[in-house]
Amino acid sequence: MKVAEQIRKTITMLPEDKTFGYADLPIAQSEYVTAAKALERMQAKGLIKKLAKGIFYKPIKTVFGDLQPDESERLKPYLFKNGKRIAYITGESLYNQMNLTTQMAFRIKIASNRRINIDKGAIKATSVKSYADVSEENYQLLGFLDAIKDIKKIPDCTASNVVKILSKKLTTFEDEKVEELIKYALLYPPRVRALLGAMLEKNNTKVKISALKDSLNPITTFELNLKDTDLPTIKNWYIV
């Protein structure tokens, strides 16, 4: 089967409004030039549209015109490279998904080790430095730690409610996942380590949390607007 025919057959089977790139097509890298010409022909016929360099989508046809993919799909080209995750959505957009706030950000924050800026129509995003190399396996843990880090900045949510929601979520983590969380927390600011340790201690986790405690300076305290009634273990972690 010729390259162009392979591409056409594959794209025909793809769902509408989903983005795809060269890595999603059944072709070798040496065939990318041929593939580019085939994709240009499909664009000319209106079968696909270009979203960004090397990223395309099948538009949904409506009486009002062709629809672009939704926000999550439009961001995929910036969150993945060659099929591997390199970034994740953080900030208010993430905290909304975590039920920590009802507000949505005008400009999305993307955490990555590389600079990302997007200003395309309704999609506006800026990058913030991630505390660890991002992967499919760890991005949700990093997002959880981001919420702890921003506990005093999350709109429409008190520190007390953040602790309540995150502590409950922590009880669903398996021990292996908690161990991973602690490993990444050691890369975050001290207040994140302290609050995570306090929540894990309160939840009576079976996982060793001494690494978190040992990483803290006992003469440094953290003002997080919390009371003993919010988290009875805060004094053990220098939180006032």
One Martini backbone bead per residue (centre of mass of N, CA, C, O) as a GRO file, in nm:
protein
  240
    1MET     BB    1   0.096   0.037   0.023
    2LYS     BB    2   0.075   0.350  -0.005
    3VAL     BB    3   0.132   0.621   0.180
    4ALA     BB    4  -0.122   0.788   0.109
    5GLU     BB    5  -0.321   0.555   0.165
    6GLN     BB    6  -0.248   0.505   0.459
    7ILE     BB    7  -0.322   0.785   0.560
    8ARG     BB    8  -0.615   0.799   0.468
    9LYS     BB    9  -0.713   0.549   0.626
   10THR     BB   10  -0.635   0.649   0.909
   11ILE     BB   11  -0.794   0.922   0.910
   12THR     BB   12  -1.076   0.801   0.861
   13MET     BB   13  -1.064   0.651   1.159
   14LEU     BB   14  -1.064   0.910   1.290
   15PRO     BB   15  -1.181   1.123   1.501
   16GLU     BB   16  -1.335   1.394   1.545
   17ASP     BB   17  -1.147   1.661   1.691
   18LYS     BB   18  -0.870   1.515   1.666
   19THR     BB   19  -0.545   1.515   1.708
   20PHE     BB   20  -0.251   1.497   1.483
   21GLY     BB   21   0.052   1.338   1.377
   22TYR     BB   22   0.310   1.173   1.241
   23ALA     BB   23   0.329   0.963   1.485
   24ASP     BB   24   0.016   0.859   1.415
   25LEU     BB   25   0.136   0.739   1.162
   26PRO     BB   26   0.206   0.462   0.928
   27ILE     BB   27   0.522   0.582   0.932
   28ALA     BB   28   0.823   0.672   0.843
   29GLN     BB   29   1.050   0.922   0.867
   30SER     BB   30   1.136   0.893   0.557
   31GLU     BB   31   0.809   0.967   0.477
   32TYR     BB   32   0.738   1.271   0.549
   33VAL     BB   33   0.743   1.414   0.275
   34THR     BB   34   0.518   1.249   0.147
   35ALA     BB   35   0.313   1.308   0.370
   36ALA     BB   36   0.296   1.616   0.338
   37LYS     BB   37   0.166   1.606   0.056
   38ALA     BB   38  -0.086   1.446   0.139
   39LEU     BB   39  -0.187   1.655   0.350
   40GLU     BB   40  -0.219   1.892   0.156
   41ARG     BB   41  -0.442   1.761  -0.014
   42MET     BB   42  -0.644   1.728   0.224
   43GLN     BB   43  -0.664   2.030   0.286
   44ALA     BB   44  -0.768   2.124   0.004
   45LYS     BB   45  -1.038   1.937   0.052
   46GLY     BB   46  -1.120   1.965   0.376
   47LEU     BB   47  -1.050   1.705   0.558
   48ILE     BB   48  -0.827   1.885   0.688
   49LYS     BB   49  -0.648   2.065   0.951
   50LYS     BB   50  -0.436   2.310   1.069
   51LEU     BB   51  -0.300   2.394   1.390
   52ALA     BB   52   0.010   2.321   1.364
   53LYS     BB   53   0.313   2.223   1.345
   54GLY     BB   54   0.240   1.893   1.261
   55ILE     BB   55  -0.076   1.962   1.324
   56PHE     BB   56  -0.397   1.796   1.309
   57TYR     BB   57  -0.754   1.789   1.193
   58LYS     BB   58  -1.091   1.686   1.210
   59PRO     BB   59  -1.356   1.848   1.131
   60ILE     BB   60  -1.658   1.964   1.233
   61LYS     BB   61  -1.954   1.959   1.062
   62THR     BB   62  -2.156   2.251   1.013
   63VAL     BB   63  -2.382   2.505   0.941
   64PHE     BB   64  -2.150   2.713   1.072
   65GLY     BB   65  -1.914   2.520   1.026
   66ASP     BB   66  -1.603   2.458   1.131
   67LEU     BB   67  -1.472   2.282   1.403
   68GLN     BB   68  -1.274   2.287   1.658
   69PRO     BB   69  -1.115   2.169   1.892
   70ASP     BB   70  -1.083   2.142   2.200
   71GLU     BB   71  -0.877   2.256   2.437
   72SER     BB   72  -0.724   1.990   2.502
   73GLU     BB   73  -0.649   1.932   2.204
   74ARG     BB   74  -0.502   2.207   2.139
   75LEU     BB   75  -0.273   2.145   2.365
   76LYS     BB   76  -0.121   1.880   2.287
   77PRO     BB   77   0.127   1.992   2.120
   78TYR     BB   78   0.249   2.113   2.409
   79LEU     BB   79   0.241   1.833   2.590
   80PHE     BB   80   0.374   1.691   2.337
   81LYS     BB   81   0.653   1.474   2.213
   82ASN     BB   82   0.659   1.215   2.025
   83GLY     BB   83   0.423   1.097   2.232
   84LYS     BB   84   0.545   1.260   2.478
   85ARG     BB   85   0.532   1.389   2.780
   86ILE     BB   86   0.630   1.754   2.875
   87ALA     BB   87   0.349   1.853   2.999
   88TYR     BB   88   0.118   2.058   3.210
   89ILE     BB   89  -0.161   2.159   3.362
   90THR     BB   90  -0.199   2.448   3.565
   91GLY     BB   91  -0.344   2.608   3.801
   92GLU     BB   92  -0.669   2.705   3.777
   93SER     BB   93  -0.744   2.485   3.574
   94LEU     BB   94  -0.665   2.251   3.762
   95TYR     BB   95  -0.823   2.339   4.024
   96ASN     BB   96  -1.095   2.302   3.890
   97GLN     BB   97  -1.067   1.992   3.838
   98MET     BB   98  -1.016   1.954   4.168
   99ASN     BB   99  -1.237   2.131   4.323
  100LEU     BB  100  -1.099   2.420   4.438
  101THR     BB  101  -1.245   2.582   4.199
  102THR     BB  102  -1.466   2.785   3.984
  103GLN     BB  103  -1.245   2.910   3.838
  104MET     BB  104  -1.116   3.051   3.534
  105ALA     BB  105  -0.861   3.100   3.326
  106PHE     BB  106  -0.754   3.314   3.085
  107ARG     BB  107  -0.459   3.200   3.141
  108ILE     BB  108  -0.278   2.935   3.087
  109LYS     BB  109  -0.085   2.693   3.263
  110ILE     BB  110   0.240   2.550   3.178
  111ALA     BB  111   0.429   2.279   3.277
  112SER     BB  112   0.788   2.302   3.213
  113ASN     BB  113   1.128   2.281   3.075
  114ARG     BB  114   0.992   2.464   2.861
  115ARG     BB  115   0.905   2.714   2.650
  116ILE     BB  116   0.555   2.834   2.658
  117ASN     BB  117   0.355   3.006   2.404
  118ILE     BB  118   0.004   3.103   2.369
  119ASP     BB  119  -0.181   3.290   2.090
  120LYS     BB  120  -0.484   3.139   1.986
  121GLY     BB  121  -0.733   3.299   2.021
  122ALA     BB  122  -0.875   3.139   2.297
  123ILE     BB  123  -0.577   3.043   2.328
  124LYS     BB  124  -0.400   3.103   2.638
  125ALA     BB  125  -0.044   3.059   2.720
  126THR     BB  126   0.188   2.983   2.983
  127SER     BB  127   0.494   2.921   3.131
  128VAL     BB  128   0.620   2.703   3.386
  129LYS     BB  129   0.831   2.573   3.602
  130SER     BB  130   0.921   2.267   3.662
  131TYR     BB  131   1.037   2.045   3.924
  132ALA     BB  132   1.024   1.825   3.694
  133ASP     BB  133   1.031   1.593   3.481
  134VAL     BB  134   0.791   1.520   3.250
  135SER     BB  135   0.531   1.267   3.270
  136GLU     BB  136   0.281   1.036   3.258
  137GLU     BB  137   0.348   0.930   3.558
  138ASN     BB  138   0.384   1.242   3.718
  139TYR     BB  139   0.185   1.488   3.655
  140GLN     BB  140  -0.029   1.448   3.884
  141LEU     BB  141   0.165   1.483   4.123
  142LEU     BB  142   0.260   1.768   4.049
  143GLY     BB  143  -0.022   1.896   4.064
  144PHE     BB  144  -0.067   1.837   4.364
  145LEU     BB  145   0.181   2.005   4.461
  146ASP     BB  146   0.087   2.273   4.343
  147ALA     BB  147  -0.157   2.304   4.530
  148ILE     BB  148   0.006   2.326   4.786
  149LYS     BB  149   0.180   2.568   4.704
  150ASP     BB  150  -0.108   2.743   4.633
  151ILE     BB  151  -0.300   2.760   4.888
  152LYS     BB  152  -0.307   3.098   4.904
  153LYS     BB  153  -0.405   3.136   4.573
  154ILE     BB  154  -0.672   3.002   4.560
  155PRO     BB  155  -0.965   3.076   4.443
  156ASP     BB  156  -1.240   3.033   4.641
  157CYS     BB  157  -1.029   2.901   4.866
  158THR     BB  158  -0.942   2.779   5.147
  159ALA     BB  159  -0.701   2.627   5.324
  160SER     BB  160  -0.893   2.434   5.466
  161ASN     BB  161  -1.026   2.314   5.202
  162VAL     BB  162  -0.772   2.214   5.070
  163VAL     BB  163  -0.697   2.011   5.291
  164LYS     BB  164  -0.956   1.845   5.283
  165ILE     BB  165  -0.939   1.755   4.983
  166LEU     BB  166  -0.642   1.642   4.976
  167SER     BB  167  -0.660   1.443   5.212
  168LYS     BB  168  -0.876   1.265   5.083
  169LYS     BB  169  -0.711   1.194   4.829
  170LEU     BB  170  -0.470   1.056   4.977
  171THR     BB  171  -0.638   0.798   5.073
  172THR     BB  172  -0.628   0.680   4.759
  173PHE     BB  173  -0.338   0.623   4.780
  174GLU     BB  174  -0.093   0.431   4.722
  175ASP     BB  175   0.207   0.368   4.856
  176GLU     BB  176   0.370   0.407   4.592
  177LYS     BB  177   0.251   0.689   4.535
  178VAL     BB  178   0.350   0.826   4.795
  179GLU     BB  179   0.650   0.784   4.746
  180GLU     BB  180   0.657   0.955   4.490
  181LEU     BB  181   0.553   1.216   4.616
  182ILE     BB  182   0.790   1.255   4.811
  183LYS     BB  183   1.013   1.269   4.603
  184TYR     BB  184   0.897   1.534   4.466
  185ALA     BB  185   0.869   1.716   4.720
  186LEU     BB  186   1.186   1.756   4.756
  187LEU     BB  187   1.173   1.978   4.505
  188TYR     BB  188   1.017   2.157   4.682
  189PRO     BB  189   0.922   2.368   4.888
  190PRO     BB  190   0.906   2.348   5.229
  191ARG     BB  191   0.592   2.394   5.262
  192VAL     BB  192   0.518   2.138   5.104
  193ARG     BB  193   0.653   1.928   5.286
  194ALA     BB  194   0.506   2.004   5.545
  195LEU     BB  195   0.209   1.963   5.453
  196LEU     BB  196   0.233   1.677   5.356
  197GLY     BB  197   0.329   1.558   5.625
  198ALA     BB  198   0.078   1.641   5.790
  199MET     BB  199  -0.130   1.480   5.620
  200LEU     BB  200   0.001   1.199   5.643
  201GLU     BB  201  -0.004   1.184   5.950
  202LYS     BB  202  -0.309   1.219   5.985
  203ASN     BB  203  -0.359   0.952   5.793
  204ASN     BB  204  -0.166   0.720   5.881
  205THR     BB  205   0.066   0.639   5.720
  206LYS     BB  206   0.289   0.369   5.620
  207VAL     BB  207   0.477   0.566   5.512
  208LYS     BB  208   0.770   0.710   5.507
  209ILE     BB  209   0.832   1.069   5.634
  210SER     BB  210   1.126   1.154   5.724
  211ALA     BB  211   1.235   1.306   5.474
  212LEU     BB  212   1.060   1.555   5.516
  213LYS     BB  213   1.154   1.634   5.802
  214ASP     BB  214   1.469   1.642   5.739
  215SER     BB  215   1.432   1.889   5.520
  216LEU     BB  216   1.382   2.070   5.765
  217ASN     BB  217   1.388   2.370   5.942
  218PRO     BB  218   1.322   2.409   6.284
  219ILE     BB  219   1.337   2.748   6.264
  220THR     BB  220   1.114   2.721   6.049
  221THR     BB  221   0.814   2.878   5.953
  222PHE     BB  222   0.456   2.837   5.845
  223GLU     BB  223   0.217   3.051   5.693
  224LEU     BB  224  -0.124   2.897   5.618
  225ASN     BB  225  -0.400   2.949   5.760
  226LEU     BB  226  -0.400   2.737   6.005
  227LYS     BB  227  -0.554   2.496   6.219
  228ASP     BB  228  -0.595   2.240   6.431
  229THR     BB  229  -0.886   2.180   6.314
  230ASP     BB  230  -0.774   2.127   6.024
  231LEU     BB  231  -0.471   2.022   6.139
  232PRO     BB  232  -0.336   1.852   6.411
  233THR     BB  233  -0.015   1.834   6.284
  234ILE     BB  234   0.124   2.117   6.233
  235LYS     BB  235   0.331   2.148   6.476
  236ASN     BB  236   0.520   1.909   6.367
  237TRP     BB  237   0.568   2.118   6.089
  238TYR     BB  238   0.594   2.435   6.143
  239ILE     BB  239   0.290   2.527   6.150
  240VAL     BB  240   0.099   2.856   6.196
   0.00000   0.00000   0.00000
